[in-house]
């Protein structure tokens, strides 16, 4: 399985914002804020998503726009947030998005 991860200098603001413009993908980002690699299945469980097939598109959008890393590990795929790359490319953007997620969650 080929995984496309852009180099940090290839990450584009319009792609990142487009990737983050979906509630499911925002949930993935929130789930990955701890910094550790997680299995895709553990993220799905936290989000309450039972059908892996519904996430294929979301994983690809996040990966190809430089928001996450996906690394095969045996029968699992590990996923992590590309926080260092995003912070270097667009300082403060990820923090603003995460603050917005928390504000929206408390307003619900």
C-alpha positions in Angstrom: 0.0 0.0 0.0 1.5 3.3 -1.1 1.3 6.2 1.4 1.7 9.7 0.2 3.1 12.1 2.7 4.1 15.5 1.4 7.4 17.0 2.5 7.0 19.8 5.0 7.6 22.5 2.3 4.9 20.9 0.1 2.2 21.4 2.8 -0.2 24.1 1.6 -2.5 26.2 3.7 -5.5 25.7 1.5 -5.0 21.9 1.7 -4.7 21.9 5.5 -7.7 24.1 5.9 -9.7 22.0 3.5 -8.7 18.8 5.4 -9.7 20.4 8.7 -13.1 21.5 7.3 -14.9 18.3 8.2 -16.2 17.4 11.6 -14.9 13.8 11.4 -11.4 14.9 10.5 -11.5 17.5 13.2 -12.3 14.7 15.6 -9.3 12.8 14.4 -7.0 15.8 15.0 -8.5 16.2 18.5 -7.9 12.5 19.2 -4.3 12.8 18.2 -3.4 15.9 20.2 -1.6 13.8 22.8 1.3 13.5 20.5 1.7 9.7 20.7 1.2 7.3 17.7 -2.1 5.5 17.9 -3.6 2.8 15.9 -6.3 3.8 13.4 -8.6 1.4 15.2 -8.1 3.2 18.6 -8.9 6.5 17.0 -12.0 5.1 15.3 -13.2 3.6 18.7 -12.7 7.0 20.4 -14.8 8.7 17.6 -17.5 6.0 17.8 -17.0 5.0 14.2 -17.5 1.3 13.6 -17.1 1.1 9.8 -13.5 1.3 8.8 -14.5 1.8 5.2 -16.1 5.2 5.9 -12.7 6.5 7.2 -10.6 5.6 4.2 -11.3 8.9 2.5 -10.8 10.9 5.7 -7.4 9.3 6.4 -6.3 10.0 2.8 -7.3 13.6 2.9 -5.5 14.2 6.2 -2.4 12.3 5.1 -2.1 13.9 1.6 -2.5 17.4 3.0 0.2 16.9 5.6 -1.9 16.8 8.7 -1.1 13.3 9.8 1.5 10.5 9.4 0.3 7.0 8.7 2.8 4.2 9.1 2.0 0.5 8.6 3.0 -1.6 11.6 2.2 -5.3 11.1 -1.5 -5.7 10.7 -2.2 -2.3 12.0 -1.6 1.3 10.8 -0.2 3.8 13.2 -1.3 7.4 12.9 0.0 10.6 14.5 -0.4 14.3 14.1 2.3 16.1 12.1 2.4 18.8 14.7 6.1 19.8 14.3 5.7 20.2 10.6 2.4 22.1 10.8 3.8 24.4 13.6 7.0 25.1 11.6 5.0 25.8 8.4 2.1 27.7 9.9 2.9 28.8 13.5 -0.1 29.0 15.7 -2.6 27.5 13.2 -2.9 24.1 14.9 -3.2 25.7 18.3 -6.0 27.9 17.0 -7.8 25.0 15.5 -7.5 22.9 18.7 -8.8 25.9 20.8 -11.7 26.2 18.4 -12.5 22.5 18.8 -12.6 22.9 22.6 -14.8 26.0 22.4 -17.2 24.2 20.1 -17.3 21.2 22.4 -18.1 23.2 25.5 -20.8 25.2 23.6 -22.6 22.0 22.6 
